[in-house]
């Protein structure tokens, strides 16, 4: 597995957050539990004019062409990248806009020190027997990383709004997840979840994926049918090839199967998030 260079500025910022947890079985991951009611402010800054290996550099262009040869469906859109993170009475994250091509080139050895800002949904629901389930999606083979593994879904990079506003907040993460749910899962989450009860529950810094993922919990409205699946051969976006409800008991079985190495059923960031949520113990 390719390991992008560790993002030094973010690493320095993490050193000052003593609540970050580290996991012996997933050493590339750090996790932060976010208390209920903790605020969020994502401060948007202009692009760095002195960025290494800019998107129009020969090295990045060559890496992008090679990536397109492997996956013609790639799209070089705008992303938000993390440059610092602090936590007091709220979580404050400084971000700058960048290009997906630079992130992908970084994975191929053209170092830029990028850290993608992403978010993942923690969608929970209860069946007719009162059993709590969580929605998981299985990543397709053409995803940037963790192909074939299951993760809390939907998920994606935080959208770059037009005009580069001064700050983003929890509603912007919810909007991203609702859009990803429609495009990637084929689910109209706007009609299925209670977005008014959305809450930020954790953050995971993944040094392999070069990402900082924010986990947002939203409850499903009404009873779920755990037998229902959404994906078929032509049903889901290529980001996911399967989607299902998994009970908390079965989730523990999947977690244990994943503890033997990085290629288990559940992706490393989701395993870390499960611990932050108290669904599985054992940190440090």
Buried (B, 14 or more C-beta within 10 A) or exposed (E): EEEBEEBEEBEEBBEEBEEBBEBEBBEBBBBBBBEEEBEBBBBBEEBEEEBBBBBEBEBBBEBBEEBBEEEEEBEBEEBBBBBBBEBEEBBBBBBBBBBBBBBBBBBBEBEBBBBBBBBBBBBBBBBEEEBBBBBBBBBBEBBBBBEBBBBBBBBBBBBBEEEBEEEBEBEBBBBBBBBBBBBBBBBEBEEBBEBEEBBBBBBBBBBBBBBBBBBBBBBBEEEBEBEEEBBEEEBBBEBBBBBBBBBEEBBBEBBEEBBEEBEBBBBBBBBBBBBBBEBBEEBE
